[in-house]
Structure formats: structure tokens, C-alpha cells
Amino acid sequence: MNTHTYPTEAERRKVAAHKLLEARRALHVLRGRRALLGKLLADGTATADDVRAAVELPPDIDPKCLGAVPGALARAGIIRRVGFASTNRAAAHARPVSVWQLADRTAALTWLAEHPDRPDPSPDDDADDEPYLTFPDSPETESPTVTAAGLR
């Protein structure tokens, strides 16, 4: 019996939107992932509120880019969703957010070691030229540059 469930169109659109945000805002997503793992290692659980409080975004960066933070970590089995809670941020109007828990401490520590923080880009930098700022989700989306850089 086939127990595999196929994603709905809404789920496919969400994943595609998160991948686009991730590609455009990779440095901030990286910092969000590091913040999420740090909070999980310290306290056991974390939410988007914790990430939002820990990651300072420039005024021209939409905080929605942080929605891409947990996906790759969850797919890698490093974290898992254990429930939902109401957000503490007034601007978010008490909407539900996922509560995350560490699933694999060793993998989290390895991920942090392999994905150090990066300096803020200078105005002269072109983020599109920085291969370390990409986070491929599957082998078919990996570029040789990213693979050679050891990001997978």
C-alpha cells in the first residue's frame, strides 16, 4: 500500500516561495538558522519569535524571509515540529507559530560548525557572486560550486 502523501498545491507554492526568499536573503536565513539552533541547544524548544528576536534585519529586508529558516533543518532531521503556540509579537496578532525541538544534537553542532556566520556585505559586494550564500535543498538543485565549497 502506498502511504506517501503528495503535497498540495498550497504546500508546493509555500516551498517554492521559501526557496525564493532563501536564495534572495540567504545571509539572513543563515543567521536565522544559527539562532534557531542556538536557542534549541540552550533551551530545548524555540519558535519564530526567538529567531525574529535574535536576527537583526536591515530596514529594507522583509522579515518574511525568516520563514525559510526551519525548513531545511527539519528536512535534514536536525529539528522537528512538536506543536504550535501563539506568537508573542504584537505585530503578528497572536497567530500560531510552530514550536521546534532539537531532534539530533550532534547534527545541530555539526551544522553550526559547517555553516559559520558571514560578515555583512559591503555596498560594493554583489551577493549573487557569493556561492556560500546558497542553500540547495536537493542534489538536483546543487551547483558544482556549492558542492565544491562543501556546503552539502
C-alpha positions as CSV (number, residue, x, y, z in Angstrom):
1,M,0.0,0.0,0.0
2,N,1.3,3.4,-0.9
3,T,1.3,5.6,2.2
4,H,3.2,8.5,0.6
5,T,1.1,11.7,0.5
6,Y,1.7,14.2,-2.2
7,P,2.0,17.9,-1.3
8,T,-1.0,20.0,-2.1
9,E,-0.7,22.9,-4.5
10,A,-0.6,25.3,-1.5
11,E,2.3,23.3,0.1
12,R,4.2,23.4,-3.2
13,R,3.7,27.1,-3.5
14,K,4.9,27.6,0.1
15,V,8.1,25.6,-0.5
16,A,8.7,27.5,-3.8
17,A,8.2,30.8,-2.1
18,H,10.6,29.9,0.8
19,K,13.2,28.7,-1.7
20,L,13.0,32.1,-3.5
21,L,13.2,34.0,-0.2
22,E,16.1,31.8,0.8
23,A,18.0,32.5,-2.3
24,R,17.5,36.2,-2.1
25,R,18.1,36.6,1.6
26,A,20.5,33.7,2.3
27,L,22.7,35.6,4.7
28,H,19.8,36.4,7.0
29,V,18.3,32.9,6.6
30,L,21.8,31.5,7.6
31,R,21.8,33.8,10.7
32,G,18.2,32.7,11.5
33,R,19.2,29.0,11.3
34,R,22.1,29.6,13.5
35,A,19.9,31.5,16.0
36,L,17.3,28.8,16.0
37,L,19.8,26.0,16.6
38,G,21.5,28.1,19.3
39,K,18.2,28.6,21.1
40,L,17.3,24.9,20.7
41,L,20.7,23.8,22.1
42,A,20.3,26.1,25.0
43,D,16.6,25.8,25.9
44,G,15.2,22.7,24.1
45,T,12.4,24.4,22.2
46,A,12.1,27.6,20.1
47,T,9.7,29.4,17.9
48,A,9.9,32.0,15.1
49,D,9.6,34.7,17.8
50,D,13.0,33.5,19.1
51,V,14.5,33.7,15.7
52,R,13.0,37.1,15.0
53,A,14.3,38.5,18.3
54,A,17.8,37.2,17.6
55,V,18.3,38.2,14.0
56,E,18.7,41.9,13.3
57,L,17.4,42.7,9.8
58,P,18.2,45.9,7.9
59,P,15.1,48.1,7.3
60,D,14.9,47.1,3.6
61,I,14.7,43.3,4.4
62,D,11.3,41.9,4.8
63,P,11.1,39.7,7.9
64,K,9.1,37.1,5.9
65,C,12.5,35.8,4.7
66,L,12.9,34.2,8.1
67,G,10.0,31.9,7.2
68,A,12.6,29.9,5.3
69,V,14.7,29.2,8.4
70,P,13.4,25.9,9.8
71,G,12.6,24.0,6.5
72,A,16.0,22.7,5.5
73,L,16.8,21.9,9.2
74,A,13.6,19.9,9.6
75,R,14.1,18.1,6.3
76,A,17.7,17.2,7.4
77,G,16.2,15.7,10.6
78,I,18.1,18.1,12.8
79,I,14.9,19.7,14.2
80,R,11.2,18.6,14.4
81,R,7.9,20.4,15.0
82,V,6.3,19.5,18.3
83,G,3.3,21.8,18.3
84,F,2.1,25.3,17.9
85,A,2.0,28.4,20.1
86,S,0.6,31.9,19.8
87,T,3.2,34.4,18.8
88,N,4.3,36.9,21.4
89,R,4.9,39.6,18.8
90,A,2.1,42.2,18.8
91,A,2.5,42.9,15.1
92,A,1.7,39.2,14.4
93,H,-1.7,39.4,16.2
94,A,-1.3,36.2,18.3
95,R,-1.2,34.0,15.2
96,P,0.0,30.4,15.7
97,V,3.7,29.7,15.1
98,S,5.5,26.3,15.1
99,V,7.3,25.1,18.2
100,W,10.5,23.4,17.3
101,Q,12.6,20.9,19.2
102,L,16.1,19.6,18.6
103,A,15.9,16.1,17.0
104,D,19.7,15.5,16.6
105,R,22.1,17.4,18.9
106,T,25.2,16.1,17.1
107,A,23.8,17.0,13.7
108,A,23.0,20.5,15.0
109,L,26.5,21.0,16.3
110,T,28.0,19.7,13.0
111,W,25.7,22.0,11.0
112,L,26.7,25.1,13.1
113,A,30.4,24.2,12.6
114,E,30.0,23.8,8.8
115,H,27.9,27.0,8.5
116,P,29.7,29.8,10.2
117,D,28.2,33.3,10.3
118,R,29.3,35.6,7.5
119,P,30.1,39.3,7.6
120,D,27.6,41.8,6.4
121,P,28.1,42.5,2.7
122,S,29.6,45.9,1.9
123,P,27.7,48.1,-0.5
124,D,30.3,47.2,-3.2
125,D,29.6,43.4,-2.8
126,D,27.3,41.6,-5.2
127,A,25.6,38.9,-3.2
128,D,24.8,36.9,-6.4
129,D,28.6,36.3,-6.7
130,E,28.9,34.6,-3.3
131,P,28.4,30.8,-3.7
132,Y,28.4,30.3,0.1
133,L,25.2,32.1,0.4
134,T,23.1,29.4,-1.3
135,F,21.5,26.6,0.5
136,P,20.4,23.8,-2.0
137,D,17.7,21.5,-0.8
138,S,18.3,18.6,-3.0
139,P,21.0,17.1,-5.2
140,E,19.3,18.2,-8.4
141,T,19.5,21.8,-7.3
142,E,23.1,21.7,-6.2
143,S,25.7,23.6,-8.3
144,P,29.2,22.3,-8.7
145,T,30.4,25.5,-6.9
146,V,28.2,24.8,-3.9
147,T,29.2,21.2,-3.7
148,A,32.9,22.0,-4.1
149,A,32.6,24.6,-1.3
150,G,31.5,21.8,1.0
151,L,28.0,23.2,1.7
152,R,26.2,20.0,1.1
